[in-house]
Amino acid sequence: MKTSFLRYTALLSLVGVLCLPIVAMAQTAPLSHRMEPYALDTGLHSAPPNQAADVIVYTTIVEVPDAPWLRLNFSHANLGSGSYITVTSRYDDAQQDLDAAALAQWQNTSAYFNGDALEVELHLASGDTDVFVEMSEIMVGQPDDSFTQCGPTDDRVPSSDDRAGRLLSIGCTAWLIADGRFVSAGHCTASAGSTNTVQFNVPLSTAGGVLQHPGPEDQYTVDDATINSVNGGVGNDWGVFETFPNTTTGLTAIQAQGAWFDLVQDLGPPTIRITGYGVDSGTANQTQQTHAGPNAGSSGTTMRYQTDTQGGNSGSPVIDEVNGVAVGVHTHGGCTSGGGNNNGTSTFNTAFWAEVGDVGGDPISLTVTTQINRFSTKGRASLDWTPFDGAPDKVDVLRNGVVVRRTRDDGNTRYNENPLPVGSVDYQVCDGETGECSNVETVTFGTIAGMADWTDEDEIEAEHDVESSNVAFGVPETTELIGAYPNPFNPTSTITYALADRGMTELSVYNTLGQRVALLVSSVQDAGSHDAQFNASSLPSGVYVYALRTGEELLTGRLMLVK
């Protein structure tokens, strides 16, 4: 009798558990790794009085056989005022320079590097004394088999939204807003030690699901002093922070990505899209994926939606599918194959909205640069304008007070001058509805006409120089892959290159799987400047690599197709 009663009580308890509402769980996916002891000591180095330039005084290979990726952890270092470390992956030649300031920003670590071997060089600057670097342990990547499934099928598909990045080592998603800061979940940003790197242009993982990393030029270290976060559960979970400029390119994340989310207060979008870096099997693991599903009754400070997410999606933007704006931040999973919904913090959260609802700044910020091909008479002045939250859909570009371009909300925030004007030119961008304009930016261009009469002594190389743009042309000393414009693009981009010698030239475009999707040039070409147009009308959005091959030389660049 007693045994039957106990069984009956246990059954009631089980029934009670099964009838409870689905518990919302935070969706992080901490980076799977181990720390291994690894001793590295460069010894003390001091520059002699007669040293005039930087000298490599120490070189070694740091290797952990069969590791999918590595990250160096430096225990002690003195890099003086000009000395620095160079770290290079033996796997893909990705490289990072770390001087004293950069090492401090990276919290005495390197970027993440693919492969199992890194070359480390210590460069000693003149005047520096007692320079050294020590390391006692290394971070080593390893497989992670902890996958989850939300709903009967996983309907996420690969995506390439430039606004969203992967946040490590916590394993979350973070996204750019108009003032250059990042938004993520509060439980992703509450611990500064695990929120230290934002990555863009994330490559596919290995076949076994082990994460792979972009080059250091696409990794940004978090400034812990800027983190403002609340980890208060569903409806009150958000974080905002900044990253330092990239230590390789010098660019901020928003400058490099050229994209961000605007935020609005709206509980009613019928369809909600979530884009982020959730876990998956194989090569898709914690790469960017996206899915759109129905709004499931959002109210108050909580967004609710039946959109597929996984661990690692915490911090993802909650996107109005129609307008592409963010209406909240995804924080908790809660759906199952039997129903339910996932959850996020809405922009009606008072503290969250006070932090991100008005990012301030001018309606339009204008940057003027020159990008001039010094090997031909062609050139262009590129004007990039950055609209902030609430900026106008209609934008006018003015040259010396006269409208030279009108653009509506088509995603194009650039205007090119080609052929170049001559002399002093004043540029502005203005609100096409109200007439409100940015400050005048003055550019002085040199004389382009008559360049054929110039001599080598007259040549002034002035690429990216807004003060003087006199440019000579002729045959380059080395073959150069000058670049592609526009980039990102839709659906066409022009690739420009310069050949040092006449010869067989091949220009191809490949997808991220290494498959050639276009052969643009395959012929003998003369030395000098050339260009070719890539039309991607039939291709899906994503990252593509263009490759210029001349003889034994191979030069590559990257394109982003956004449809």
N, C-alpha and C positions, 0 to 999 in steps of 0.2 A: 504493500500500500504506500509506504513511504517512497519507494523507488518510482512508482507510477506518478506520485505527486511531483517529485523532482523533475521527471521527464516532462510533465505537463507544464510546469513552471518554466522550464528551459524553452519549450516550444513557444509559449506566450512571449517570452523575451525575444526570441528570434523573429516572430511575427511583428513585434513592435519595432524592431530595427528595420525590417524590410519596408515598413510603412512610413518611416521617417522621410521628410523631404530630402532630396538629393543635396549633399553637402558641397558647397562651392569650394574648390581647391585652387590655391595659387599655382600658376603654371610656369614655374621656372624649370630650367634644364641645366643644372650646374655643369660646367666644363669637366669632362672626364679626363683625369690626369693623375699622375703620381709625382712625388718629389723624390729625386735621387741625389745622394751625395756626389759631388763632383768638384774636385779641387782644381782651382786655377789661380796662379799667382804670377803676375808679370814681372815682379821685382821692381825696385826703385830705379827711375830714370831721370836724369837731369840734362838739360841741353847745354852743350859747351858754349863758351862766349862767341865762338865764330860760326855757330849754326844760324843760317839765314832762312831756311825753309823747313817745313814739316818733314820729319823723318820717321819711317816705320822702325820701331825699336823692338817690337815683339810680335810674333805671329804663331798661332797654334790652331789646331783643328779640334773642336769640341764635338765628340761623337758618342751617340748612344745607339748601337746597332739596332736596325729595324724599327726605330721610333718613327711614328707618322708625322710628328711635329715636335719642335723644341722651343723653349723660352728660357733665356739666361736670367738668373737671379744673382745680382752682384752684392756681395756682403760688405765690401769696403772699396772706396776708390778716391783718388785725388787726380783730377784731370786739369788742374791749373787753370789758366785763363784762355788757352787756345788748343790744348791737346784734346784728342778724341779717340773713341773706339769705332772701328768699322766691323760690322757683323754681316757676313755674307752666307747665304744658304748654298750648299753644294748641290742641292736638288734642283732649284729653279733660278739661282743667281739673284734672288731678292736680296736687297742690301739696305742697311740702316747705319747712319753715322750718329754717334751719341757723344756730345760734349758734356761739360759739367751741367749746363742748364737743362739740356735734353734729358740727361740721366735722372735729374731730380724730378722732371715732369713725368717720366716713365716710372717713378718710384723705385729706382735702382733695378729695373728690369729692362730687357729688350722687348721688341715687338715679338709677335708669334711668327715662327718660321717653319715652313714645310720641310720635310725630310729629316734624316737622322744625323746629319753632319753640318756644322757651322764653322766657317773660318773666322777667327777673331784676330784683328790687327790693332795694335796700339800705335797711334801717331803722336809723336812728341813735337810740340811747337817750340819755336825759339823763345828763350826767356823763361820757360817753365822748369821747375825743379821738383824733385821728389814725386814724380808722376808714377802712379801705379793703379792696378785694378786687381781685385781679388774676388773669387767666386767659390762658394762652398757647396752649393746645390743647384740643381737644374730641374725645370718643369718638363715633364715628358708626357705627351699625349698617349691616350690608350682608348680602346673600343668601349662603347657604352651600349648595353643591350636593353636599357630601360625605356621601351617605347610604350605609348598609350594610344588609345583609339577613342575618338569622340563620335558617336553615331554609328549606324550600321555600315557605312562606307566612308572612306576618307576622300572628300571631294576637293581637297586643296590641289592647286596647280602651280607650277613654277611661275615666278614673277620677277620683275626687275625694276621695282619702284626706287628711284634714286633718293627718295626722302627717308627711307627706313633702313636702319643698320642693325647689326648683331651686337649685342651687349655682353661682353665677357668680363670676368669668368663666371658670373652668376648664371648665365644662360638665359637671357631675356632679349627683348626687342626695344629699341629706342628710335625716336624719329625727330626730324628737324622741324622747328617752327620758324617764323619769319625773322626773328631777331637773332637767329643763329644758335639758340639753345636747343637742348634735347628734352623730350618728354618721354617718360617711361612709367612703370608702375612703382608705387611707393615701396612695396616689398622687394623690388629689384634694386632700389637705390638706397635703402635704409642702412646697408653696410658698405661703407666706402671701400673696404679692402677687397670686396668681391665685385665691385663695379669699377673697373679700371680701364677698359678698352672698348671703343666703338669701332666696328669694322664695316666697310662698304665694299661693293663688288666682290662679294663672298663667292669663292669657287665651290664646285661640287665637292662633297665629302668622298672618302674612299668607298670602294664597293662594300667594305665592312662597316660603313657608317662612321668612320673616324673623321672628325672635322679637319678640313684643310683651310688655310688662311690666305687672304690677299697679301700683296706686298706691303711693306711698311708705309708706302705712300698712301695707302687706303686704310691705315689704322690710326686712331686718334685716342690719346690718353685723357682720362677724365680728370678735371680739376676738382678735387674733393672739397675745396673751400666753397664751391658754388652750389653744392647739392642742397636742395630744399625738398623734403619728401614727407609724406604722411602715410603710415602703414596702418590704417584703421579698419580694414576689412572691406567687404563689398560696398561700393558707393562712396568710400572715403579712402581711396588708395591711389596715390599719384606721386610722381616725382619729377623734378625739373633740375637740369644741371648743364654745365658747359664743359667743353673739352679744350685742351690747348691746341694751338695751331700745329699742323703736322710737322714733325721734325725733319722730314725729308723734303717736302715741297714748300714749306712755309705758309701754306694756305690753311684757312679755317675750313671746317667741314662744309659749311654752307657755300663758301666760295668754290670749293672743289666740286660739290654735288650740283650746285645751281638749282636746287629745288627744295621745297618745304611744304608743310601742311598749314593751311589757314584753319582757324578754329571758329566754330559758331555754336550757339546754344540752340539745340533742336532735339527734342525727344522723339520726334515723329517720322524720321526717314523710314519708308516702308522696307527698304533693303539695306542691310548692313554688311560692309566688306571688312574683313580682318586680314591684314598683310603683315607677316612676321616670320620669325625664324624658329618654328616649332620642330620638335623631333620627328623623325621618320625613319624608315629603313633604307639601307644602302646609301647611294650617292646623294639622295635628297635630304639626308639628316641635317637639321638645323641650317638649311639653306633657305633663301627667301621663297615663301609660297603664299598663296592667297585664295580666299574663298568668300563668296557673298551668299547670305541667307536672310530670311525674314526677320524683321523686328518682332520681338516676343513680348511686347508690352512694357517698354521702357517708361520709367516714371521717376520723378524726384532726382536724386543724385545717382541713380543706377540705370545703366544701359543694359538691356536684355535682348538677346538675339540667338537664333538657331543657326549659327555660323560655325563651321568646323575650326577648331583650334587644337593645339597640343602643348605639352610642356615645352617651354621656350617662347611661346607666344605672349607671355606676360609682358606688358608694356607696349604691345602693338597698338597702332591707332585704330579707333573705332570710326569707320569711314562711312559717310553718306554716299551710297553707291551712285546716286544721280549727279551730285555736285562735286564729288571728290574732296570734300572738306572733312575735317575731323570733328566729331561731336563728343568724343570721350577717349578714354584710354582703357584697353582691355586688361583685366587683372585676374579673373577667376574662371576656371572651367566648372561646368555643372551639368552639362548635357550627357545623356547616355543613349544607347540604342533604343530605349523605350520612351524618350522624350526629354523634357527639361530644357534648360537654356544655359548659355554662357553669359558672363557678366563683366561689366566694366564700370568705371567711374565716369559719370556724365559731366559735361561742362557746366551743369547747374550746381555742382558742388562749389559753394561760395569761395572757399579758400583757393581751390584749383583755378577757378575763373579769374580771381583777383591776380593770380600769378601769370596766367597766359592769355587772358581775354583781351588785353590791350598791350601789345608789345611795343607800342610807341614808334618813334622815328618818322621821317618824312614819308609822304605817300609814295614817292619814287626816289630811289637812290641811283645815280648815274655814274658809271665808270667808263672812261674812254681809254682804249689802248690802240696802238697801231700794230698790225701784223703784216709786215711787208716782205715780199719775196725779193731778196737782194740779188737774185739771179735773173730777173726779168724786169720789164717796165711795169708789170702788174703789181698791185698792192691793194690793201684795204685797211680802212680804219674801222675797227669794231667797237660799237657802242653797246654796252650791256646795261640794262636797267633792272633794278631789283624792286618789285612791288611788295609792299608790306601788307599786313592784314587790313582789309578795307580799301586797298588801292583800286583805281578805276579799271574797268574792263577795256576801255578805249584809251589808247596812248598815242600821242603825237610826238614825232621826232622833229626837232627844229634845227636847222643849220642857218646861222646868222639871222635868226628870227623868222625864217621861212620854213613851213612844214615840208619835209622831204619824205616822210613816211607816216602813214596812219595804220595802226594795227588794233584789232579787237581781240577778245579773249581767245587766242589761238595757240597759246603756249609759247609763242615766239617772243623772246625778250632781247632781241639783238637786231641791229641795223648795220649794214656794211656800206662803206663808201668805196666804190670801185667804178671808174678810175678815181684816184685820189685828187682832192682839191689842192690848190697851191696857196701858200701863205697862211695867215692867221684865220682860224675858223672857230666860231663859238657854237657849241652844241647845248641843247636842252632836251629833256623829255617832259611832256606836260599831260595833265589830265584832259582827255579830249572832250569831257563834258563841262568841267568847271574852269578849265584854263590854268589851273594851279600847276606850276612848273618847278623843276629842280633848279639848283643853282647853275649858273653858266660854267661850262667846262671849255677852256680855250686850248686848242691844239694848233701848233705851228708846223706846217708841212713845207718841205723843201721843194725845189723845182724838179719835176719829173720830166718835163719836155727837155729835149736836147741831151739826154743822158748818154746817147750813143757817142757823143764827143768827149765823154769823161775819160780820164786815164786812171791807172791804178792808184796814183797818188791822190786822186780826188775822192776815192771811195770812202764813204762813211757808213759803217755798218750800224744800223739803228733799229733793228727789230725790237718791237715792244717799247719803243722810246717815244714819248709824247712831246718831247721838247724839239727834237730835230729829226726829220725823217728823210734826209737826203740819202738815196740808196743807189749804188752802182749795180750794174748787172754784168754777167759774163758766165764763164764756165766755172763751176765750183771745184775746189781742190779735192773734196771727198763727196761721195754719193750721200744724199740726205733724204730722209723721209720727213718732209716738212710738216705734214699733218692733214687732218680732215676737217671740213667745215660744211654745214653746221654739224655739231657733235655735242649732245645728242641730236638725232635727226629723225625725220619722217616725211616721205619715204626715201629721199635722195640725199647723198652727201658727196662732196667733191674731194678727192684725195690728191694732194699735191706733193711732188717729189722732184729732186734735182739730181741729174746724173753727171758724174765726173768724167766718164768716158763713153764713147759710142759702144754699144754692144747689145746682146740679147737681154731683154728686160721682161720680167714676169710680175704682174701685180694681181694678187688673189685675195679673196675674203673667205674666212673660215668661221664656223660656229664654235661654241665652247666644247663640243665633242671632237674637234679636230677635223670635221668634215668640210671640204671646200664647197661653198655655196655660190661662188661667183669667180670667174676668171675675167678680169677687166682688161689686162694687157698681156700679150704674149707675142713679142715682135722685137726686131732690132730697132733701137732708138738712138738718136743723136745725143751727144752731151748737152746739158742745159736743163731748163725747167720744163716740167710736164705735169699734166693733171688728168685724172680720169674720174668719171662719175659712177657712183655705186647706187643702183636702184634696188631697194629692198621691198618693193610693193608686195611681193609674194611671200615674204618671210615673216616669221613671228617676232614680236618684241623680244629684246634681249641684248646680250653683249656679243659682239663679233670682233674678230681680229683680222686686220688687213696686213698683208705681208708683201714686201718688195724684195725680189730676188734678182741680183745682177752678178753673174759668175758665181763665185763662192760666197758672196756677201748676202746676208739676209737681215732685213730691217723690218720691225713690226710695230704696229700701233693698235689702239683699241677704239671701237665704235660702240655707241649705245643707240639702239633702235627703240623708240618709244612711240607706240601707236595708240 
